[in-house]
Amino acid sequence: MPNHSCHVVGLCLPLSHSLEWCPVPMLTSASDPLYGIRTCCSLPDYTQRSRAIITNVVKSLLADDTRIFQYVEMVYFRRWWLEQTAETHTSVRMLVTQRRLVFLTGGLCMNDEATPFHGEIIDQMTWGHRFINATFGPEALPTVSWQIDSFGHSAGYASLAATMGLRYFIGQKIDTQEQARRAAAHQLEFVWTPDAINFPNRTVLSHLLYDNTMGYSYMIPNVTSDPEAAVVADALAASIATRQARYSHPDHVLFLFGGDFVFQDAPMPFESMERVMA
């Protein structure tokens, strides 16, 4: 199964801060690419990257109770969890209860939507959701389907996700012509009825990221001074304005901060973002 590893206001917020000149909170998340189910846990991706991401993010969350973080792939998180002490387990359970560590999608991985059969998707999602439920309780089960690295989206997946309690969908990589048409018509946000014949009342609030594969996230550099923060803040405001023009609700824009493996250097990304938003 090939794979990888927000509406900001209304779904989840990473920080209690807001931008004075543009009230658009930002979402922090981890994207840790997987390269196959059978071998992913033995790849250096975990030992060299994903372990550092989870460890450093947890420490950063415990150091500042205004921080929030979202995590997706349970294959990595479970492996990390089994390595931790009882004391760390208690701390992480507290973060989950406080909704400062939030799980999105919740499957083994972020599956592709074109090549897997329904049974494969159900199996890998069941594995992850069972782990979350058994470890943190049903309140920790995700409601947001985070599918930004699936190459295309299908009604079949959306319908399955809706039956699993995922009421919101965030996607990205669609046909470029379709992306351009939707952006021009302010239709990158929509209510999806994936199976209108059999389940006409089963809908999913859906959001497609600002750009298909480039420019959808914003990388804040390591900001160490107020003058640097002012320069970055101006660039950030301009970037947000560009995104606002593509959506029908410009006062509420999903703004993705970070990128692959950025948070292995936490708390630096948190600190830079907080300085810019101050």
ChimeraX commands (.cxc) that place a marker at each C-alpha (Angstrom):
marker #1 position 0.00,0.00,0.00 radius 0.5
marker #1 position 1.75,3.16,-1.13 radius 0.5
marker #1 position 1.76,6.13,1.19 radius 0.5
marker #1 position 3.37,8.95,3.13 radius 0.5
marker #1 position 3.12,10.79,6.02 radius 0.5
marker #1 position -6.53,23.23,9.25 radius 0.5
marker #1 position -9.74,25.10,8.58 radius 0.5
marker #1 position -7.92,26.64,11.23 radius 0.5
marker #1 position -10.63,28.21,13.29 radius 0.5
marker #1 position -13.18,25.57,14.20 radius 0.5
marker #1 position -11.15,22.38,13.91 radius 0.5
marker #1 position -8.01,22.75,15.98 radius 0.5
marker #1 position -5.57,25.43,17.02 radius 0.5
marker #1 position -1.87,24.96,17.64 radius 0.5
marker #1 position -1.33,27.96,19.87 radius 0.5
marker #1 position -3.36,30.31,22.02 radius 0.5
marker #1 position -1.66,33.23,20.29 radius 0.5
marker #1 position -3.11,35.01,17.27 radius 0.5
marker #1 position -1.60,37.34,14.72 radius 0.5
marker #1 position -2.57,40.90,15.61 radius 0.5
marker #1 position -2.74,42.05,12.02 radius 0.5
marker #1 position -4.41,38.93,10.65 radius 0.5
marker #1 position -6.29,36.56,13.00 radius 0.5
marker #1 position -5.34,33.32,11.31 radius 0.5
marker #1 position -4.07,30.67,13.75 radius 0.5
marker #1 position -1.70,28.11,12.28 radius 0.5
marker #1 position -1.71,24.34,12.44 radius 0.5
marker #1 position 1.41,22.38,13.24 radius 0.5
marker #1 position 1.63,18.76,12.22 radius 0.5
marker #1 position 4.03,15.97,11.46 radius 0.5
marker #1 position 4.40,14.37,8.07 radius 0.5
marker #1 position 6.64,11.32,8.18 radius 0.5
marker #1 position 6.67,9.49,4.85 radius 0.5
marker #1 position 6.20,5.73,4.99 radius 0.5
marker #1 position 7.41,3.42,2.24 radius 0.5
marker #1 position 5.41,0.23,2.66 radius 0.5
marker #1 position 3.78,-1.46,5.60 radius 0.5
marker #1 position 6.00,-4.51,6.10 radius 0.5
marker #1 position 9.31,-2.70,6.19 radius 0.5
marker #1 position 8.47,0.78,7.43 radius 0.5
marker #1 position 9.21,0.06,11.09 radius 0.5
marker #1 position 12.72,-1.16,10.28 radius 0.5
marker #1 position 13.65,1.82,8.11 radius 0.5
marker #1 position 16.02,4.55,9.34 radius 0.5
marker #1 position 13.10,6.99,9.00 radius 0.5
marker #1 position 11.95,6.04,12.48 radius 0.5
marker #1 position 15.27,5.86,14.32 radius 0.5
marker #1 position 16.75,8.92,12.62 radius 0.5
marker #1 position 13.69,11.15,12.25 radius 0.5
marker #1 position 10.29,10.10,13.57 radius 0.5
marker #1 position 11.57,9.15,17.03 radius 0.5
marker #1 position 13.17,12.59,17.35 radius 0.5
marker #1 position 10.01,14.33,16.15 radius 0.5
marker #1 position 7.77,12.67,18.72 radius 0.5
marker #1 position 10.28,12.91,21.57 radius 0.5
marker #1 position 11.09,16.58,21.01 radius 0.5
marker #1 position 7.50,17.60,20.35 radius 0.5
marker #1 position 6.31,15.97,23.56 radius 0.5
marker #1 position 9.03,17.79,25.52 radius 0.5
marker #1 position 8.04,21.06,23.83 radius 0.5
marker #1 position 4.37,20.59,24.67 radius 0.5
marker #1 position 5.16,19.85,28.30 radius 0.5
marker #1 position 7.33,22.98,28.47 radius 0.5
marker #1 position 4.57,25.35,27.32 radius 0.5
marker #1 position 0.86,24.71,27.79 radius 0.5
marker #1 position -0.11,27.06,24.92 radius 0.5
marker #1 position 1.28,24.66,22.33 radius 0.5
marker #1 position -0.75,22.11,20.38 radius 0.5
marker #1 position 0.45,19.48,17.93 radius 0.5
marker #1 position -1.26,17.02,15.56 radius 0.5
marker #1 position 0.13,13.61,14.65 radius 0.5
marker #1 position -0.98,11.15,11.97 radius 0.5
marker #1 position 0.84,7.80,11.52 radius 0.5
marker #1 position 0.24,5.36,14.36 radius 0.5
marker #1 position 2.85,2.88,13.09 radius 0.5
marker #1 position 5.54,5.30,14.27 radius 0.5
marker #1 position 3.74,6.58,17.32 radius 0.5
marker #1 position 3.05,3.10,18.69 radius 0.5
marker #1 position 6.68,2.06,18.25 radius 0.5
marker #1 position 7.77,5.20,20.11 radius 0.5
marker #1 position 5.15,4.59,22.81 radius 0.5
marker #1 position 6.44,1.07,23.52 radius 0.5
marker #1 position 9.92,2.50,24.18 radius 0.5
marker #1 position 8.75,4.99,26.82 radius 0.5
marker #1 position 8.64,4.84,30.61 radius 0.5
marker #1 position 5.50,4.81,32.73 radius 0.5
marker #1 position 6.22,8.43,33.66 radius 0.5
marker #1 position 6.26,9.48,30.01 radius 0.5
marker #1 position 3.06,7.52,29.39 radius 0.5
marker #1 position 1.36,9.52,32.14 radius 0.5
marker #1 position 2.56,12.83,30.67 radius 0.5
marker #1 position 1.46,11.93,27.14 radius 0.5
marker #1 position -1.95,10.78,28.33 radius 0.5
marker #1 position -2.33,14.16,30.01 radius 0.5
marker #1 position -1.47,15.97,26.75 radius 0.5
marker #1 position -4.01,13.86,24.85 radius 0.5
marker #1 position -6.70,14.48,27.46 radius 0.5
marker #1 position -6.02,18.22,27.27 radius 0.5
marker #1 position -6.30,18.08,23.46 radius 0.5
marker #1 position -2.78,19.48,23.09 radius 0.5
marker #1 position -1.59,16.31,21.39 radius 0.5
marker #1 position -4.22,15.46,18.80 radius 0.5
marker #1 position -4.39,12.51,16.42 radius 0.5
marker #1 position -5.53,13.01,12.83 radius 0.5
marker #1 position -6.76,10.14,10.61 radius 0.5
marker #1 position -5.40,7.65,13.14 radius 0.5
marker #1 position -4.53,4.76,10.84 radius 0.5
marker #1 position -1.33,2.82,10.54 radius 0.5
marker #1 position -0.41,5.30,7.81 radius 0.5
marker #1 position -1.89,7.86,5.43 radius 0.5
marker #1 position -3.00,5.45,2.73 radius 0.5
marker #1 position -3.23,6.14,-0.96 radius 0.5
marker #1 position -6.78,6.35,-2.32 radius 0.5
marker #1 position -6.29,4.90,-5.81 radius 0.5
marker #1 position -4.53,1.55,-5.51 radius 0.5
marker #1 position -5.61,-0.02,-2.16 radius 0.5
marker #1 position -8.72,-2.16,-1.94 radius 0.5
marker #1 position -11.40,-1.28,0.58 radius 0.5
marker #1 position -10.32,-4.15,2.83 radius 0.5
marker #1 position -6.75,-2.91,3.03 radius 0.5
marker #1 position -7.87,0.58,4.02 radius 0.5
marker #1 position -10.24,-0.83,6.64 radius 0.5
marker #1 position -7.53,-3.08,8.08 radius 0.5
marker #1 position -4.88,-0.40,8.48 radius 0.5
marker #1 position -7.35,2.14,9.87 radius 0.5
marker #1 position -8.73,-0.44,12.31 radius 0.5
marker #1 position -5.21,-1.22,13.55 radius 0.5
marker #1 position -4.50,2.43,14.34 radius 0.5
marker #1 position -7.90,3.26,15.83 radius 0.5
marker #1 position -7.75,0.20,18.09 radius 0.5
marker #1 position -4.39,1.35,19.41 radius 0.5
marker #1 position -5.67,4.88,20.11 radius 0.5
marker #1 position -8.86,3.60,21.74 radius 0.5
marker #1 position -7.07,1.06,23.93 radius 0.5
marker #1 position -4.29,3.47,24.93 radius 0.5
marker #1 position -6.05,6.81,25.30 radius 0.5
marker #1 position -9.78,6.08,25.22 radius 0.5
marker #1 position -12.52,6.80,22.67 radius 0.5
marker #1 position -12.32,10.57,23.26 radius 0.5
marker #1 position -8.90,10.56,21.57 radius 0.5
marker #1 position -10.16,9.01,18.33 radius 0.5
marker #1 position -9.72,11.40,15.40 radius 0.5
marker #1 position -12.48,13.27,13.59 radius 0.5
marker #1 position -10.25,14.81,10.88 radius 0.5
marker #1 position -9.00,12.84,7.88 radius 0.5
marker #1 position -5.56,14.22,6.91 radius 0.5
marker #1 position -4.89,13.09,3.32 radius 0.5
marker #1 position -2.42,15.62,1.94 radius 0.5
marker #1 position -0.02,13.07,0.46 radius 0.5
marker #1 position -2.52,10.88,-1.31 radius 0.5
marker #1 position -2.19,11.36,-5.07 radius 0.5
marker #1 position -5.82,12.10,-5.83 radius 0.5
marker #1 position -8.94,11.57,-3.74 radius 0.5
marker #1 position -11.79,9.11,-4.12 radius 0.5
marker #1 position -15.41,8.98,-3.04 radius 0.5
marker #1 position -14.74,5.41,-1.90 radius 0.5
marker #1 position -12.17,6.52,0.66 radius 0.5
marker #1 position -14.25,9.49,1.80 radius 0.5
marker #1 position -17.24,7.22,2.35 radius 0.5
marker #1 position -15.18,4.74,4.37 radius 0.5
marker #1 position -13.62,7.54,6.42 radius 0.5
marker #1 position -17.04,8.96,7.23 radius 0.5
marker #1 position -18.18,5.60,8.60 radius 0.5
marker #1 position -15.09,5.62,10.85 radius 0.5
marker #1 position -16.10,8.90,12.49 radius 0.5
marker #1 position -13.92,11.19,10.35 radius 0.5
marker #1 position -16.29,14.11,9.76 radius 0.5
marker #1 position -13.72,16.48,8.25 radius 0.5
marker #1 position -11.42,15.93,5.27 radius 0.5
marker #1 position -8.23,17.80,4.36 radius 0.5
marker #1 position -6.71,16.93,1.00 radius 0.5
marker #1 position -4.30,18.36,-1.49 radius 0.5
marker #1 position -3.10,16.64,-4.65 radius 0.5
marker #1 position -5.81,16.75,-7.29 radius 0.5
marker #1 position -5.69,17.33,-11.04 radius 0.5
marker #1 position -4.02,20.68,-11.73 radius 0.5
marker #1 position -6.82,21.87,-14.02 radius 0.5
marker #1 position -9.41,20.94,-11.42 radius 0.5
marker #1 position -7.37,22.74,-8.76 radius 0.5
marker #1 position -7.21,25.90,-10.90 radius 0.5
marker #1 position -10.94,25.77,-11.65 radius 0.5
marker #1 position -11.86,25.32,-7.99 radius 0.5
marker #1 position -9.49,28.08,-6.86 radius 0.5
marker #1 position -10.96,30.53,-9.39 radius 0.5
marker #1 position -14.49,29.65,-8.29 radius 0.5
marker #1 position -13.65,29.67,-4.55 radius 0.5
marker #1 position -14.57,25.99,-4.34 radius 0.5
marker #1 position -11.55,24.61,-2.49 radius 0.5
marker #1 position -13.85,24.17,0.52 radius 0.5
marker #1 position -17.04,22.18,0.07 radius 0.5
marker #1 position -19.44,19.72,1.67 radius 0.5
marker #1 position -18.80,16.28,0.16 radius 0.5
marker #1 position -21.51,13.63,-0.11 radius 0.5
marker #1 position -19.35,10.68,-1.19 radius 0.5
marker #1 position -22.23,8.19,-1.57 radius 0.5
marker #1 position -25.28,10.25,-2.45 radius 0.5
marker #1 position -27.30,7.21,-3.57 radius 0.5
marker #1 position -26.98,4.98,-0.51 radius 0.5
marker #1 position -26.18,7.55,2.19 radius 0.5
marker #1 position -27.44,10.98,1.05 radius 0.5
marker #1 position -27.21,12.38,4.59 radius 0.5
marker #1 position -23.61,11.29,5.20 radius 0.5
marker #1 position -21.53,14.37,4.44 radius 0.5
marker #1 position -17.93,15.39,5.01 radius 0.5
marker #1 position -16.76,18.98,5.42 radius 0.5
marker #1 position -13.82,19.10,3.01 radius 0.5
marker #1 position -10.89,21.43,2.43 radius 0.5
marker #1 position -8.26,21.29,-0.31 radius 0.5
marker #1 position -4.96,22.96,0.46 radius 0.5
marker #1 position -3.99,26.19,-1.21 radius 0.5
marker #1 position -1.71,24.68,-3.86 radius 0.5
marker #1 position -1.32,21.16,-5.18 radius 0.5
marker #1 position 2.31,20.39,-4.43 radius 0.5
marker #1 position 4.21,23.67,-4.03 radius 0.5
marker #1 position 3.71,26.59,-1.67 radius 0.5
marker #1 position 0.95,25.02,0.40 radius 0.5
marker #1 position 2.93,25.24,3.65 radius 0.5
marker #1 position 5.02,28.03,5.11 radius 0.5
marker #1 position 8.50,27.49,6.45 radius 0.5
marker #1 position 9.43,30.00,9.12 radius 0.5
marker #1 position 13.22,30.18,9.48 radius 0.5
marker #1 position 14.95,30.06,12.82 radius 0.5
marker #1 position 14.01,33.48,14.21 radius 0.5
marker #1 position 16.23,34.69,17.05 radius 0.5
marker #1 position 15.53,38.44,17.27 radius 0.5
marker #1 position 12.66,40.92,17.09 radius 0.5
marker #1 position 13.93,42.58,13.86 radius 0.5
marker #1 position 14.04,39.17,12.19 radius 0.5
marker #1 position 10.55,38.44,13.49 radius 0.5
marker #1 position 9.19,41.65,11.95 radius 0.5
marker #1 position 10.57,40.78,8.51 radius 0.5
marker #1 position 9.19,37.25,8.66 radius 0.5
marker #1 position 5.83,38.53,9.94 radius 0.5
marker #1 position 5.45,40.77,6.88 radius 0.5
marker #1 position 6.24,37.87,4.54 radius 0.5
marker #1 position 3.83,35.67,6.47 radius 0.5
marker #1 position 1.04,38.24,6.15 radius 0.5
marker #1 position 1.57,38.42,2.39 radius 0.5
marker #1 position 1.47,34.65,2.12 radius 0.5
marker #1 position -1.75,34.46,4.09 radius 0.5
marker #1 position -3.34,37.16,1.89 radius 0.5
marker #1 position -2.50,35.10,-1.20 radius 0.5
marker #1 position -4.24,32.09,0.31 radius 0.5
marker #1 position -7.25,34.12,1.43 radius 0.5
marker #1 position -8.00,35.10,-2.15 radius 0.5
marker #1 position -8.65,31.47,-3.09 radius 0.5
marker #1 position -11.31,30.66,-0.51 radius 0.5
marker #1 position -14.92,31.70,-0.05 radius 0.5
marker #1 position -14.41,32.42,3.67 radius 0.5
marker #1 position -11.29,34.64,3.66 radius 0.5
marker #1 position -11.46,35.42,7.37 radius 0.5
marker #1 position -10.87,31.76,8.20 radius 0.5
marker #1 position -8.01,30.26,6.29 radius 0.5
marker #1 position -6.16,27.01,6.83 radius 0.5
marker #1 position -2.48,27.83,7.14 radius 0.5
marker #1 position -0.07,24.92,7.29 radius 0.5
marker #1 position 3.18,25.63,9.08 radius 0.5
marker #1 position 6.20,23.38,8.70 radius 0.5
marker #1 position 6.98,20.46,6.42 radius 0.5
marker #1 position 8.50,16.98,6.36 radius 0.5
marker #1 position 10.62,16.31,9.47 radius 0.5
marker #1 position 10.79,20.00,10.52 radius 0.5
marker #1 position 9.72,19.25,14.08 radius 0.5
marker #1 position 12.58,16.88,14.75 radius 0.5
marker #1 position 14.31,20.12,15.75 radius 0.5
marker #1 position 11.61,21.12,18.26 radius 0.5
marker #1 position 11.32,23.33,20.24 radius 0.5
marker #1 position 13.02,25.61,17.69 radius 0.5
marker #1 position 10.07,25.66,15.22 radius 0.5
marker #1 position 7.65,26.43,18.06 radius 0.5
marker #1 position 9.85,29.20,19.41 radius 0.5
marker #1 position 10.32,30.80,16.00 radius 0.5
marker #1 position 6.59,30.73,15.31 radius 0.5
marker #1 position 5.80,32.17,18.72 radius 0.5
marker #1 position 8.27,35.02,18.27 radius 0.5
marker #1 position 6.74,35.91,14.89 radius 0.5
marker #1 position 3.20,35.76,16.30 radius 0.5
marker #1 position 3.99,37.77,19.43 radius 0.5
marker link #1:1,2 radius 0.2
marker link #1:2,3 radius 0.2
marker link #1:3,4 radius 0.2
marker link #1:4,5 radius 0.2
marker link #1:6,7 radius 0.2
marker link #1:7,8 radius 0.2
marker link #1:8,9 radius 0.2
marker link #1:9,10 radius 0.2
marker link #1:10,11 radius 0.2
marker link #1:11,12 radius 0.2
marker link #1:12,13 radius 0.2
marker link #1:13,14 radius 0.2
marker link #1:14,15 radius 0.2
marker link #1:15,16 radius 0.2
marker link #1:16,17 radius 0.2
marker link #1:17,18 radius 0.2
marker link #1:18,19 radius 0.2
marker link #1:19,20 radius 0.2
marker link #1:20,21 radius 0.2
marker link #1:21,22 radius 0.2
marker link #1:22,23 radius 0.2
marker link #1:23,24 radius 0.2
marker link #1:24,25 radius 0.2
marker link #1:25,26 radius 0.2
marker link #1:26,27 radius 0.2
marker link #1:27,28 radius 0.2
marker link #1:28,29 radius 0.2
marker link #1:29,30 radius 0.2
marker link #1:30,31 radius 0.2
marker link #1:31,32 radius 0.2
marker link #1:32,33 radius 0.2
marker link #1:33,34 radius 0.2
marker link #1:34,35 radius 0.2
marker link #1:35,36 radius 0.2
marker link #1:36,37 radius 0.2
marker link #1:37,38 radius 0.2
marker link #1:38,39 radius 0.2
marker link #1:39,40 radius 0.2
marker link #1:40,41 radius 0.2
marker link #1:41,42 radius 0.2
marker link #1:42,43 radius 0.2
marker link #1:43,44 radius 0.2
marker link #1:44,45 radius 0.2
marker link #1:45,46 radius 0.2
marker link #1:46,47 radius 0.2
marker link #1:47,48 radius 0.2
marker link #1:48,49 radius 0.2
marker link #1:49,50 radius 0.2
marker link #1:50,51 radius 0.2
marker link #1:51,52 radius 0.2
marker link #1:52,53 radius 0.2
marker link #1:53,54 radius 0.2
marker link #1:54,55 radius 0.2
marker link #1:55,56 radius 0.2
marker link #1:56,57 radius 0.2
marker link #1:57,58 radius 0.2
marker link #1:58,59 radius 0.2
marker link #1:59,60 radius 0.2
marker link #1:60,61 radius 0.2
marker link #1:61,62 radius 0.2
marker link #1:62,63 radius 0.2
marker link #1:63,64 radius 0.2
marker link #1:64,65 radius 0.2
marker link #1:65,66 radius 0.2
marker link #1:66,67 radius 0.2
marker link #1:67,68 radius 0.2
marker link #1:68,69 radius 0.2
marker link #1:69,70 radius 0.2
marker link #1:70,71 radius 0.2
marker link #1:71,72 radius 0.2
marker link #1:72,73 radius 0.2
marker link #1:73,74 radius 0.2
marker link #1:74,75 radius 0.2
marker link #1:75,76 radius 0.2
marker link #1:76,77 radius 0.2
marker link #1:77,78 radius 0.2
marker link #1:78,79 radius 0.2
marker link #1:79,80 radius 0.2
marker link #1:80,81 radius 0.2
marker link #1:81,82 radius 0.2
marker link #1:82,83 radius 0.2
marker link #1:83,84 radius 0.2
marker link #1:84,85 radius 0.2
marker link #1:85,86 radius 0.2
marker link #1:86,87 radius 0.2
marker link #1:87,88 radius 0.2
marker link #1:88,89 radius 0.2
marker link #1:89,90 radius 0.2
marker link #1:90,91 radius 0.2
marker link #1:91,92 radius 0.2
marker link #1:92,93 radius 0.2
marker link #1:93,94 radius 0.2
marker link #1:94,95 radius 0.2
marker link #1:95,96 radius 0.2
marker link #1:96,97 radius 0.2
marker link #1:97,98 radius 0.2
marker link #1:98,99 radius 0.2
marker link #1:99,100 radius 0.2
marker link #1:100,101 radius 0.2
marker link #1:101,102 radius 0.2
marker link #1:102,103 radius 0.2
marker link #1:103,104 radius 0.2
marker link #1:104,105 radius 0.2
marker link #1:105,106 radius 0.2
marker link #1:106,107 radius 0.2
marker link #1:107,108 radius 0.2
marker link #1:108,109 radius 0.2
marker link #1:109,110 radius 0.2
marker link #1:110,111 radius 0.2
marker link #1:111,112 radius 0.2
marker link #1:112,113 radius 0.2
marker link #1:113,114 radius 0.2
marker link #1:114,115 radius 0.2
marker link #1:115,116 radius 0.2
marker link #1:116,117 radius 0.2
marker link #1:117,118 radius 0.2
marker link #1:118,119 radius 0.2
marker link #1:119,120 radius 0.2
marker link #1:120,121 radius 0.2
marker link #1:121,122 radius 0.2
marker link #1:122,123 radius 0.2
marker link #1:123,124 radius 0.2
marker link #1:124,125 radius 0.2
marker link #1:125,126 radius 0.2
marker link #1:126,127 radius 0.2
marker link #1:127,128 radius 0.2
marker link #1:128,129 radius 0.2
marker link #1:129,130 radius 0.2
marker link #1:130,131 radius 0.2
marker link #1:131,132 radius 0.2
marker link #1:132,133 radius 0.2
marker link #1:133,134 radius 0.2
marker link #1:134,135 radius 0.2
marker link #1:135,136 radius 0.2
marker link #1:136,137 radius 0.2
marker link #1:137,138 radius 0.2
marker link #1:138,139 radius 0.2
marker link #1:139,140 radius 0.2
marker link #1:140,141 radius 0.2
marker link #1:141,142 radius 0.2
marker link #1:142,143 radius 0.2
marker link #1:143,144 radius 0.2
marker link #1:144,145 radius 0.2
marker link #1:145,146 radius 0.2
marker link #1:146,147 radius 0.2
marker link #1:147,148 radius 0.2
marker link #1:148,149 radius 0.2
marker link #1:149,150 radius 0.2
marker link #1:150,151 radius 0.2
marker link #1:151,152 radius 0.2
marker link #1:152,153 radius 0.2
marker link #1:153,154 radius 0.2
marker link #1:154,155 radius 0.2
marker link #1:155,156 radius 0.2
marker link #1:156,157 radius 0.2
marker link #1:157,158 radius 0.2
marker link #1:158,159 radius 0.2
marker link #1:159,160 radius 0.2
marker link #1:160,161 radius 0.2
marker link #1:161,162 radius 0.2
marker link #1:162,163 radius 0.2
marker link #1:163,164 radius 0.2
marker link #1:164,165 radius 0.2
marker link #1:165,166 radius 0.2
marker link #1:166,167 radius 0.2
marker link #1:167,168 radius 0.2
marker link #1:168,169 radius 0.2
marker link #1:169,170 radius 0.2
marker link #1:170,171 radius 0.2
marker link #1:171,172 radius 0.2
marker link #1:172,173 radius 0.2
marker link #1:173,174 radius 0.2
marker link #1:174,175 radius 0.2
marker link #1:175,176 radius 0.2
marker link #1:176,177 radius 0.2
marker link #1:177,178 radius 0.2
marker link #1:178,179 radius 0.2
marker link #1:179,180 radius 0.2
marker link #1:180,181 radius 0.2
marker link #1:181,182 radius 0.2
marker link #1:182,183 radius 0.2
marker link #1:183,184 radius 0.2
marker link #1:184,185 radius 0.2
marker link #1:185,186 radius 0.2
marker link #1:186,187 radius 0.2
marker link #1:187,188 radius 0.2
marker link #1:188,189 radius 0.2
marker link #1:189,190 radius 0.2
marker link #1:190,191 radius 0.2
marker link #1:191,192 radius 0.2
marker link #1:192,193 radius 0.2
marker link #1:193,194 radius 0.2
marker link #1:194,195 radius 0.2
marker link #1:195,196 radius 0.2
marker link #1:196,197 radius 0.2
marker link #1:197,198 radius 0.2
marker link #1:198,199 radius 0.2
marker link #1:199,200 radius 0.2
marker link #1:200,201 radius 0.2
marker link #1:201,202 radius 0.2
marker link #1:202,203 radius 0.2
marker link #1:203,204 radius 0.2
marker link #1:204,205 radius 0.2
marker link #1:205,206 radius 0.2
marker link #1:206,207 radius 0.2
marker link #1:207,208 radius 0.2
marker link #1:208,209 radius 0.2
marker link #1:209,210 radius 0.2
marker link #1:210,211 radius 0.2
marker link #1:211,212 radius 0.2
marker link #1:212,213 radius 0.2
marker link #1:213,214 radius 0.2
marker link #1:214,215 radius 0.2
marker link #1:215,216 radius 0.2
marker link #1:216,217 radius 0.2
marker link #1:217,218 radius 0.2
marker link #1:218,219 radius 0.2
marker link #1:219,220 radius 0.2
marker link #1:220,221 radius 0.2
marker link #1:221,222 radius 0.2
marker link #1:222,223 radius 0.2
marker link #1:223,224 radius 0.2
marker link #1:224,225 radius 0.2
marker link #1:225,226 radius 0.2
marker link #1:226,227 radius 0.2
marker link #1:227,228 radius 0.2
marker link #1:228,229 radius 0.2
marker link #1:229,230 radius 0.2
marker link #1:230,231 radius 0.2
marker link #1:231,232 radius 0.2
marker link #1:232,233 radius 0.2
marker link #1:233,234 radius 0.2
marker link #1:234,235 radius 0.2
marker link #1:235,236 radius 0.2
marker link #1:236,237 radius 0.2
marker link #1:237,238 radius 0.2
marker link #1:238,239 radius 0.2
marker link #1:239,240 radius 0.2
marker link #1:240,241 radius 0.2
marker link #1:241,242 radius 0.2
marker link #1:242,243 radius 0.2
marker link #1:243,244 radius 0.2
marker link #1:244,245 radius 0.2
marker link #1:245,246 radius 0.2
marker link #1:246,247 radius 0.2
marker link #1:247,248 radius 0.2
marker link #1:248,249 radius 0.2
marker link #1:249,250 radius 0.2
marker link #1:250,251 radius 0.2
marker link #1:251,252 radius 0.2
marker link #1:252,253 radius 0.2
marker link #1:253,254 radius 0.2
marker link #1:254,255 radius 0.2
marker link #1:255,256 radius 0.2
marker link #1:256,257 radius 0.2
marker link #1:257,258 radius 0.2
marker link #1:258,259 radius 0.2
marker link #1:259,260 radius 0.2
marker link #1:260,261 radius 0.2
marker link #1:261,262 radius 0.2
marker link #1:262,263 radius 0.2
marker link #1:263,264 radius 0.2
marker link #1:264,265 radius 0.2
marker link #1:265,266 radius 0.2
marker link #1:266,267 radius 0.2
marker link #1:267,268 radius 0.2
marker link #1:268,269 radius 0.2
marker link #1:269,270 radius 0.2
marker link #1:270,271 radius 0.2
marker link #1:271,272 radius 0.2
marker link #1:272,273 radius 0.2
marker link #1:273,274 radius 0.2
marker link #1:274,275 radius 0.2
marker link #1:275,276 radius 0.2
marker link #1:276,277 radius 0.2
marker link #1:277,278 radius 0.2
view
